[in-house]
């Protein structure tokens, strides 16, 4: 079940570009709410409070409560428009969620047991994340804040695939996840890259060994030539 977020909003009196600009100057963010078999609703929320909520990872995949004139509406955040240069929220889209309808939502993946993975702990491997989120399909009441991926058993060169990930009860992969996607790695343990200095030293060592072998061969050939001349 997602964390309980409450977004306090007020009905937006005007619409259009001019009204939206005026609202932003007053520290408000224009919001549109749609879905749930109801008409679109145009609202305003406090900008600074919204920035704080947007900084919480779970808010982006949570079932939130929109509080409008004392009434609560269940909804999920569908879109965030930010200013291209400033830390300013320009517009938000929320979708209403009924208690009986299932929804598709992108939720983050949380990896657990990384430090305990043998490939990391014993072999100094590097844990690599190939995916950081996944699309799920469920009722709003079953929507998880995140999906856990246990990587504690991975050895060097091993991986956890999407099909290995255990979803919470009542939650399934969304239709956007294809059968072939289940074979894709989510996380794997990779061998650490050697520092360039070590690689250079190894290359020099190989070149030195080859040079020494070449010199020995040349000396041997020269000795053979001298022996042949004496005969």
C-alpha positions as CSV (number, residue, x, y, z in Angstrom):
1,X,0.0,0.0,0.0
2,X,1.3,3.4,-0.9
3,X,2.1,6.1,1.6
4,X,-0.8,8.5,2.4
5,X,-0.2,11.9,0.8
6,X,-2.7,14.7,1.1
7,X,-2.6,17.5,-1.5
8,X,-4.6,20.5,-0.5
9,X,-6.0,22.3,-3.5
10,X,-8.4,25.1,-4.4
11,X,-10.7,25.5,-7.4
12,X,-9.1,27.7,-10.1
13,X,-11.3,30.6,-11.0
14,X,-9.8,31.4,-14.4
15,X,-8.3,29.4,-17.2
16,X,-5.9,30.1,-20.0
17,X,-2.3,31.3,-20.2
18,X,-2.8,34.7,-18.6
19,X,-4.6,33.2,-15.6
20,X,-1.9,30.5,-15.2
21,X,0.9,33.1,-15.3
22,X,-0.9,35.2,-12.7
23,X,-1.3,32.1,-10.4
24,X,2.4,31.3,-10.7
25,X,3.3,34.8,-9.7
26,X,1.2,34.3,-6.6
27,X,3.0,31.1,-5.7
28,X,0.5,28.7,-7.0
29,X,0.7,25.8,-9.5
30,X,-2.1,25.1,-12.0
31,X,-3.5,21.6,-11.8
32,X,-5.8,19.6,-13.9
33,X,-7.6,16.5,-12.6
34,X,-9.3,14.1,-14.9
35,X,-10.8,10.6,-15.2
36,X,-13.0,8.6,-12.8
37,X,-16.0,9.2,-15.0
38,X,-16.1,12.8,-14.0
39,X,-15.4,16.1,-15.8
40,X,-12.0,17.7,-15.8
41,X,-11.4,19.9,-12.8
42,X,-9.0,22.9,-12.7
43,X,-7.3,23.5,-9.4
44,X,-4.4,25.4,-7.8
45,X,-1.9,24.1,-5.2
46,X,0.7,25.8,-3.2
47,X,4.0,25.8,-5.0
48,X,6.4,25.5,-2.1
49,X,4.4,22.7,-0.5
50,X,4.3,20.8,-3.8
51,X,8.0,21.1,-4.3
52,X,8.5,19.4,-1.0
53,X,6.2,16.6,-1.9
54,X,7.8,16.1,-5.4
55,X,11.1,15.6,-3.7
56,X,9.8,12.5,-2.0
57,X,10.3,9.5,-4.3
58,X,7.1,7.7,-3.2
59,X,4.9,10.7,-4.1
60,X,5.4,9.9,-7.8
61,X,4.0,6.4,-7.6
62,X,1.6,6.8,-4.7
63,X,-2.2,7.0,-4.4
64,X,-2.7,10.6,-3.1
65,X,-5.7,12.3,-1.6
66,X,-6.6,15.6,-3.3
67,X,-8.4,17.8,-0.8
68,X,-10.7,20.3,-2.5
69,X,-13.1,22.4,-0.5
70,X,-13.0,19.7,2.2
71,X,-13.8,16.8,-0.2
72,X,-11.2,14.1,-0.8
73,X,-10.5,12.6,-4.2
74,X,-8.3,9.6,-4.8
75,X,-5.8,10.3,-7.6
76,X,-2.3,9.5,-8.9
77,X,0.2,11.9,-10.4
78,X,0.4,11.5,-14.1
79,X,2.6,14.4,-15.3
80,X,4.8,17.1,-14.0
81,X,5.9,20.1,-16.1
82,X,9.0,22.0,-14.8
83,X,10.5,25.3,-15.9
84,X,13.4,24.6,-18.2
85,X,15.9,26.7,-16.2
86,X,14.4,27.3,-12.7
87,X,13.4,25.0,-9.9
88,X,9.7,25.9,-10.6
89,X,6.8,23.6,-11.1
90,X,4.7,24.9,-14.0
91,X,1.8,22.4,-14.2
92,X,0.6,19.1,-12.8
93,X,-1.8,16.4,-14.1
94,X,-3.6,14.1,-11.7
95,X,-5.8,11.1,-12.7
96,X,-8.7,10.1,-10.4
97,X,-8.7,6.5,-9.3
98,X,-11.9,4.6,-8.4
99,X,-11.9,1.9,-5.8
100,X,-12.9,-0.8,-8.3
101,X,-10.7,0.1,-11.4
102,X,-7.1,-1.2,-11.8
103,X,-4.4,1.2,-13.0
104,X,-1.1,1.0,-14.7
105,X,1.7,2.8,-12.8
106,X,5.5,3.1,-13.0
107,X,7.0,2.3,-9.6
108,X,10.7,2.4,-8.6
109,X,12.8,-0.7,-7.9
110,X,14.7,-0.8,-4.6
111,X,17.7,-3.2,-4.4
112,X,18.4,-4.9,-1.1
113,X,21.3,-7.0,0.0
114,X,23.9,-5.4,-2.3
115,X,26.7,-5.4,0.3
116,X,26.0,-9.0,1.2
117,X,26.2,-10.3,-2.4
118,X,29.2,-12.7,-2.6
119,X,30.3,-11.2,-5.9
120,X,30.6,-7.8,-4.2
121,X,31.6,-8.8,-0.6
122,X,34.1,-11.5,-1.4
123,X,35.2,-10.8,-5.0
124,X,35.1,-7.0,-5.0
125,X,32.6,-6.9,-7.9
126,X,30.5,-3.9,-8.8
127,X,26.7,-4.1,-8.6
128,X,25.2,-2.8,-11.8
129,X,21.5,-1.7,-12.2
130,X,20.1,-2.2,-15.6
131,X,16.5,-1.1,-14.6
132,X,15.4,1.4,-12.0
133,X,11.6,1.1,-12.4
134,X,8.9,-1.2,-13.7
135,X,5.3,-0.8,-14.9
136,X,2.7,-2.6,-12.7
137,X,-1.0,-3.1,-12.9
138,X,-3.2,-3.2,-9.8
139,X,-6.0,-1.6,-7.8
140,X,-5.2,1.7,-6.3
141,X,-5.4,0.3,-2.8
142,X,-2.7,-2.3,-3.7
143,X,-0.3,0.2,-5.4
144,X,3.2,-0.3,-3.9
145,X,5.5,2.6,-3.2
146,X,8.3,0.5,-4.7
147,X,9.2,-3.1,-5.6
148,X,12.0,-4.8,-3.8
149,X,14.7,-6.7,-5.7
150,X,16.8,-9.1,-3.6
151,X,20.4,-9.3,-5.0
152,X,22.0,-10.7,-1.9
153,X,22.8,-14.1,-3.5
154,X,24.6,-12.9,-6.6
155,X,28.1,-14.1,-7.4
156,X,30.4,-12.5,-9.9
157,X,28.9,-12.5,-13.4
158,X,25.4,-13.5,-12.1
159,X,22.2,-11.4,-12.6
160,X,18.6,-11.1,-11.4
161,X,16.2,-11.0,-14.3
162,X,12.9,-9.2,-14.4
163,X,11.1,-12.5,-14.3
164,X,12.8,-13.3,-11.0
165,X,11.3,-10.2,-9.3
166,X,8.6,-11.0,-6.8
167,X,5.6,-8.6,-6.9
168,X,3.4,-7.9,-3.9
169,X,0.0,-9.6,-3.6
170,X,-2.5,-8.1,-6.0
171,X,0.1,-6.6,-8.2
172,X,1.2,-7.9,-11.7
173,X,3.4,-6.6,-14.5
174,X,1.5,-4.2,-16.8
175,X,0.8,-5.0,-20.4
176,X,3.6,-2.7,-21.4
177,X,6.0,-5.4,-20.0
178,X,6.5,-7.9,-22.8
179,X,7.3,-11.6,-22.4
180,X,10.8,-11.0,-23.7
181,X,11.3,-8.3,-21.1
182,X,11.1,-10.9,-18.3
183,X,14.4,-12.3,-19.6
184,X,16.2,-8.9,-19.3
185,X,18.6,-8.4,-16.4
186,X,17.6,-6.0,-13.7
187,X,20.9,-6.1,-11.7
188,X,24.1,-8.0,-12.1
189,X,27.6,-8.2,-10.6
190,X,30.4,-7.0,-12.9
191,X,34.1,-7.5,-12.5
192,X,35.8,-4.2,-11.5
193,X,37.7,-2.3,-14.1
194,X,41.4,-2.2,-13.6
195,X,43.0,1.2,-13.2
196,X,44.6,2.5,-16.4
197,X,48.0,2.6,-14.6
198,X,47.8,-1.2,-13.9
199,X,46.7,-1.9,-17.5
200,X,49.6,0.2,-18.8
201,X,52.0,-1.7,-16.5
202,X,50.7,-5.0,-17.7
203,X,51.0,-4.0,-21.3
204,X,54.6,-2.8,-20.7
205,X,55.3,-6.1,-19.0
206,X,54.1,-8.1,-22.0
207,X,56.0,-5.9,-24.4
208,X,59.1,-6.2,-22.2
209,X,58.8,-10.0,-22.1
210,X,58.3,-10.1,-25.9
211,X,61.3,-7.9,-26.3
212,X,63.4,-10.1,-24.1
213,X,62.3,-13.2,-26.0
214,X,63.2,-11.4,-29.2
215,X,66.6,-10.5,-27.9
216,X,67.3,-14.0,-26.7
217,X,66.3,-15.4,-30.1
218,X,68.5,-12.9,-31.9
219,X,71.5,-13.8,-29.6
220,X,70.9,-17.5,-30.3
221,X,70.8,-16.9,-34.0
222,X,74.0,-14.9,-33.8
223,X,75.7,-17.7,-31.8
224,X,74.6,-20.2,-34.4
225,X,76.0,-18.1,-37.2
226,X,79.3,-17.8,-35.4
227,X,79.4,-21.5,-34.8
228,X,78.7,-22.1,-38.4
229,X,81.5,-19.8,-39.5
230,X,84.1,-21.6,-37.3
231,X,83.2,-24.9,-38.8
